Amino acid sequence: MEQEILLTVLMPCLNEAETLATCITKAQKSIAELQISGEVLIADNGSTDGSQQIAREHGARVVDIPEKGYGSALIGGIHAAKGKYIIMGDADDSYDFLSLRPFVEKLEEGYELVMGNRFKGGIAKGAMPPLHRYLGNPVLSGIGRILYRSDIGDFHCGLRGFRKESIESLHLITTGMEFASEMVVKSTINHLRITEVPTTLSPDGRNRAPHLRSWHDGWRHLKFLLIYCPKWLFLYPGIFLTILGLIILCTLSIGPIHIHDITLDIHTMLYGAMFTILGVQIIATALFTQTYATNSGMMPAENNKSKILSKFTLEKGLVIGSIMIALGIIGSILAVRVWGTHAFGPLIPSQTMRLTIPSVTLLILGLQFIFSSFFLHILNIKHK
């Protein structure tokens, strides 16, 4: 019987002929020193420089991945790997494939994702551009830690180890460089056991420019981090705008406010109405996003969020919306009566608009509640 393979060292490859042999040799030496069964797997993404032949000549297994992209190559490589554990790393000789023991030891302890941390292990001079070292990686990793309450200090380290079964269960889908963020984010929100080990970064051994495009790929990472966190993208901004708008509306509905030589009056009320309406709409979008993401399997269901969403039924939304519309209609009728006392002629805007603006706001919010409740109900319809 074929011996079970414990470790697969996976390298995505696109025209890495200059450094591929060195990386394979180092990985094989590390596997031998660990005295475990292992393989080196090259996920080739369409190399035209003979990288495939070089890999086979040095004892590595090659799997061809036709769909372009860093993430595509790694997803294909993960599915093709034979090892129980996988350690992935770039084939540009920047990562230390001779020091895989800490990753394997943590995986043997039961961790499902073991991230390398280049900032703790050491970054050699010229190994990382200043833009990435002092802005890109720290900022994006910091955002990731805040949004997802993660302890990972280096979200984008390319050298990481994981259990194949655990990562495949996440159904990773991104095809580009943002794959690095997707793995950490989905591992975190699915409560996988994650840890870090120090690792080093050296200047890559290629004479050509790297595939990474700083601003383009940085934006893709940031966009992914935001999309998978509807609380920070929608809910919190929506709550802030709603509260701000209501404070402005309620305060100015009593009368104008004078701050030194500045007077806040009905014109400011209009902006308060805008903030309130926009805030409620953004909160509704947060509910839509959370419901869709949970029902489609993109994100795991969280008990506290599920309870909140389950309490907000279509019927309750219709009642709340109807009450708002009724109040808006009452306010509008009062405004017409005030107009009637002036023989339906010219009015003083600073007086009548103080009643009209809240009334119109309530009418809009009531309609929003009704239609949003219907849409949320549609999202919750179960399909076989």
C-alpha positions in Angstrom: 0.0 0.0 0.0 1.1 3.5 -0.7 2.5 5.2 2.4 0.2 7.9 3.7 1.7 11.4 3.2 1.8 13.6 6.2 3.0 16.9 4.7 2.6 18.6 1.3 4.8 21.6 0.7 2.8 23.6 -1.9 4.2 26.3 -4.1 2.2 28.3 -6.6 4.3 28.8 -9.7 4.2 31.2 -12.7 7.5 31.4 -14.6 9.8 30.7 -11.5 12.6 28.9 -13.4 15.3 31.0 -11.7 14.4 30.0 -8.1 12.2 27.0 -8.3 14.9 24.3 -8.1 16.4 26.0 -5.0 13.0 26.1 -3.2 12.2 22.5 -4.0 15.6 21.3 -2.8 15.2 23.3 0.5 11.7 21.9 1.1 12.8 18.3 0.4 15.7 18.7 2.8 13.4 20.1 5.5 11.0 17.1 5.0 14.0 14.7 5.4 15.2 16.4 8.6 11.7 16.2 10.0 11.7 12.5 9.3 8.2 12.5 8.0 6.5 11.4 4.8 6.1 14.3 2.5 5.9 15.7 -1.0 6.6 18.9 -2.8 3.7 20.0 -5.0 4.0 22.7 -7.7 0.7 24.3 -8.7 1.7 25.6 -12.1 -0.4 28.5 -13.4 0.7 28.4 -17.0 4.5 28.9 -16.9 6.2 29.3 -20.3 9.8 29.2 -19.0 10.1 25.5 -18.4 9.3 25.6 -14.7 7.3 22.4 -15.0 10.2 20.4 -16.3 12.5 21.8 -13.7 10.1 20.8 -11.0 9.8 17.2 -12.2 13.6 16.9 -12.7 14.0 17.8 -9.0 11.5 15.3 -7.7 8.4 17.5 -7.3 4.9 16.7 -8.4 3.3 19.1 -10.8 -0.4 19.9 -11.2 -1.5 22.3 -13.9 -4.0 25.0 -12.9 -5.5 26.6 -16.0 -7.5 29.3 -14.2 -5.2 32.3 -13.8 -4.4 33.9 -10.4 -2.5 33.4 -7.2 -5.7 32.2 -5.4 -6.7 29.9 -8.3 -3.3 28.2 -8.2 -3.4 27.6 -4.5 -7.0 26.4 -4.5 -6.1 23.9 -7.2 -3.0 22.9 -5.4 -4.8 22.4 -2.0 -7.3 20.0 -3.7 -4.5 18.1 -5.4 -2.3 17.8 -2.3 -2.0 14.3 -0.8 -0.7 15.4 2.6 -2.8 15.7 5.8 -0.9 19.0 6.5 0.0 21.6 3.8 2.6 24.3 4.1 2.4 26.8 1.3 5.0 29.3 0.2 6.1 31.3 -2.8 8.6 29.8 -5.2 10.7 33.0 -5.4 13.2 31.9 -2.7 12.1 34.6 -0.3 10.6 32.2 2.3 12.7 29.8 4.4 11.7 26.3 3.4 14.5 25.0 5.5 12.7 26.0 8.7 9.3 24.2 8.5 9.6 22.4 11.9 7.7 25.1 13.9 4.8 24.9 11.5 4.6 21.1 11.7 4.9 21.1 15.5 2.0 23.5 15.8 -0.1 21.5 13.4 0.7 18.4 15.4 -0.5 20.2 18.6 -3.9 20.5 17.0 -3.8 23.9 15.4 -5.7 24.1 12.1 -3.9 27.2 10.6 -0.4 28.2 11.5 0.6 31.7 10.1 4.1 32.8 9.7 4.9 36.3 11.0 7.7 38.1 9.1 7.7 41.1 11.5 8.6 38.8 14.4 11.0 36.6 12.5 12.9 39.2 10.6 12.8 40.9 7.3 16.1 41.2 5.5 17.2 44.4 3.9 15.6 44.8 0.5 13.2 41.9 1.1 10.1 44.0 1.4 9.5 47.5 -0.2 9.0 50.3 2.4 5.5 50.9 1.1 4.5 47.3 2.0 6.6 47.1 5.2 5.5 50.4 6.9 2.1 51.0 5.3 0.5 48.2 3.3 1.0 45.2 5.6 0.6 46.9 9.0 -2.5 48.9 7.9 -4.3 46.0 6.3 -3.3 43.6 9.1 -4.5 46.1 11.7 -7.8 46.5 9.9 -8.2 42.8 9.8 -7.5 42.5 13.6 -10.1 45.2 14.4 -12.8 43.9 12.0 -12.5 40.2 12.9 -11.0 40.4 16.5 -8.0 38.4 15.3 -4.7 38.1 17.0 -2.8 37.6 13.7 0.0 40.1 13.3 0.8 39.4 9.6 -2.3 38.7 7.6 -0.4 38.5 4.3 2.5 36.2 5.1 2.8 33.8 2.2 4.4 31.0 4.3 1.7 29.3 6.4 0.7 25.8 7.3 -2.8 24.3 7.7 -4.8 21.1 7.9 -6.0 20.3 4.4 -9.4 19.1 5.7 -10.0 22.2 7.7 -9.2 24.7 5.0 -11.1 22.8 2.3 -14.2 23.0 4.6 -14.0 26.8 4.2 -14.7 26.7 0.5 -12.3 29.4 -0.4 -13.2 31.1 -3.7 -11.0 34.2 -4.4 -8.7 33.9 -7.3 -6.2 36.7 -6.8 -3.8 37.9 -4.1 -6.7 38.5 -1.7 -6.8 34.7 -1.2 -4.3 35.3 1.6 -6.8 37.5 3.5 -9.7 35.1 2.7 -8.0 32.2 4.3 -7.4 34.1 7.6 -10.8 35.8 7.6 -12.8 32.6 7.0 -10.7 30.6 9.4 -11.4 33.3 12.1 -15.1 33.6 11.6 -15.4 29.8 11.5 -13.5 29.5 14.8 -10.6 27.4 13.5 -7.7 27.1 15.9 -5.1 29.6 14.7 -1.6 30.5 15.9 1.5 32.2 14.6 5.2 31.4 14.4 8.1 33.7 13.6 9.5 33.3 10.1 12.0 35.2 8.0 11.7 37.0 4.7 14.7 37.3 2.3 15.0 39.2 -1.0 13.6 37.0 -3.8 16.1 35.5 -6.2 14.5 36.5 -9.4 15.7 39.2 -11.8 12.2 40.2 -12.9 9.6 42.2 -11.2 7.2 40.4 -8.8 3.6 39.5 -9.8 2.3 41.6 -6.9 0.8 45.0 -7.9 0.9 47.1 -4.8 -2.1 49.4 -5.0 -4.3 47.1 -7.1 -3.8 44.1 -4.9 -3.9 46.2 -1.7 -7.3 47.4 -2.7 -8.5 43.9 -3.4 -7.4 42.9 0.1 -9.1 45.9 1.7 -12.3 45.3 -0.3 -12.4 41.7 0.8 -11.9 42.6 4.5 -14.8 45.0 4.3 -17.2 42.9 2.3 -17.0 40.0 4.8 -17.7 42.3 7.8 -21.2 43.8 7.3 -21.1 45.2 10.8 -18.3 47.6 10.1 -19.2 48.2 6.5 -23.0 48.8 7.0 -24.3 48.4 10.5 -22.1 50.8 12.5 -22.1 53.6 10.0 -25.9 53.2 9.6 -26.4 53.4 13.4 -24.1 56.5 13.6 -26.0 58.3 10.8 -29.4 57.4 12.2 -28.6 58.7 15.7 -26.9 61.9 14.4 -29.9 62.6 12.1 -32.5 62.0 14.9 -30.6 64.3 17.3 -30.6 67.1 14.7 -34.3 66.5 13.8 -35.5 66.3 17.4 -33.5 69.3 18.6 -34.4 71.7 15.7 -38.1 70.7 15.7 -38.4 72.7 19.0 -36.8 75.8 17.5 -33.5 77.2 16.0 -30.2 76.8 17.8 -27.9 79.8 18.0 -24.1 79.1 18.5 -22.3 82.5 18.7 -23.0 84.0 15.3 -24.2 80.8 13.7 -27.9 79.8 13.5 -29.0 76.3 12.8 -32.5 76.1 11.5 -34.7 74.3 9.0 -31.9 74.0 6.4 -29.9 71.9 9.0 -33.1 70.0 9.7 -33.1 68.8 6.0 -29.6 67.4 6.5 -30.8 65.7 9.7 -33.6 64.1 7.7 -31.1 63.0 5.1 -28.8 61.4 7.7 -31.8 59.6 9.4 -33.2 58.2 6.1 -29.7 57.2 4.8 -28.8 55.6 8.2 -31.9 53.5 8.3 -31.4 52.4 4.7 -27.8 51.4 5.5 -28.9 49.4 8.6 -31.4 47.6 6.4 -28.6 46.8 4.0 -26.6 45.3 6.9 -29.6 43.0 7.7 -29.9 42.0 4.0 -26.2 41.3 3.8 -26.1 39.3 7.0 -29.1 37.3 6.1 -27.9 36.5 2.6 -24.4 35.6 3.7 -25.7 33.3 6.4 -28.4 31.6 4.3 -26.0 31.1 1.3 -23.2 29.6 3.5 -20.8 32.4 2.9 -20.6 33.1 6.6 -21.5 30.9 9.6 -24.6 31.6 11.5 -24.0 33.4 14.8 -26.4 32.7 17.6 -26.9 36.3 18.8 -27.3 37.7 15.2 -29.7 34.8 14.3 -31.9 35.6 17.4 -32.1 39.3 16.4 -33.0 38.5 12.8 -35.5 35.9 13.8 -37.3 38.4 16.0 -37.6 40.9 13.2 -40.5 39.3 11.3 -42.4 40.6 8.2 -45.5 41.3 10.3 -43.5 43.4 12.9 -41.9 45.4 10.1 -45.3 46.1 8.5 -46.7 47.3 11.9 -43.7 49.6 12.5 -43.8 50.9 9.0 -47.6 51.5 9.2 -47.2 53.4 12.4 -44.5 55.7 10.9 -46.7 56.3 7.8 -49.7 57.1 10.1 -47.6 59.6 12.1 -46.3 61.1 8.9 -49.9 61.5 7.6 -51.0 63.1 10.8 -48.1 65.6 10.7 -48.9 66.4 7.1 -52.6 67.0 7.9 -51.6 69.4 10.7 -49.3 71.2 8.3 -52.2 71.6 5.8 -54.4 72.9 8.6 -51.7 75.5 9.5 -51.7 76.4 5.9 -55.5 76.8 5.9 -55.3 79.3 8.8 -53.3 81.5 6.4 -56.0 81.1 3.6 -53.6 78.7 1.8 -51.4 81.7 1.0 -47.7 82.3 1.6 -46.3 80.8 4.8 -43.2 81.4 7.0 -40.9 78.5 6.0 -39.1 78.5 9.4 -42.4 77.6 11.1 -44.1 75.3 8.7 -41.0 73.3 7.6 -40.4 72.5 11.2 -43.5 70.3 11.0 -43.3 69.3 7.4 -39.7 67.9 7.4 -40.3 65.4 10.2 -43.6 64.4 8.7 -42.1 63.7 5.3 -39.2 61.8 7.0 -41.6 59.6 8.8 -43.5 58.8 5.5 -40.2 57.8 3.8 -39.0 55.7 6.7 -42.4 54.0 7.0 -42.3 53.0 3.3 -38.7 51.9 3.7 -39.6 49.6 6.7 -42.5 48.0 4.7 -40.5 47.3 1.6 -37.4 46.3 3.5 -39.4 43.9 5.6 -40.8 42.2 2.5 -37.3 41.9 1.0 -35.9 40.5 4.2 -38.7 37.9 4.2 -37.9 36.9 0.7 -34.2 36.4 1.6 -35.3 34.1 4.4 -37.4 31.8 2.2 -35.9 28.4 2.4 -35.0 26.5 -0.8 -34.3 22.8 -1.2 
